[in-house]
Amino acid sequence: MEGSPENPRNALFPRGKITRVEEWLAGQDRILASFTAIWFYSDSQNDLPLLEYVTHPVAVDPDEVLRGVAVKRGWQIVSLE
């Protein structure tokens, strides 16, 4: 079923990624709020929901949209090239 926790394709959609992380943490008896600091690294605008959710978002060789958001919000930008 589309969008269900059993469907791995759910993780391909931006908001679904947060759901998958929360489900994985629940299986560990943890929640995101139990961490004082969380880093997330991405190169894609598709990960904006996760980048917005963590305390330390890092854009790595970001696509054009993500670069614009990262600059506007003062997020760290890293290049591996």
Summary of the structure (lengths in Angstrom):
residues: 81
radius of gyration: 13.7
end to end distance: 39.7
largest distance: 39.7
contacts: 204
relative contact order: 0.14
helix: 51%
strand: 15%
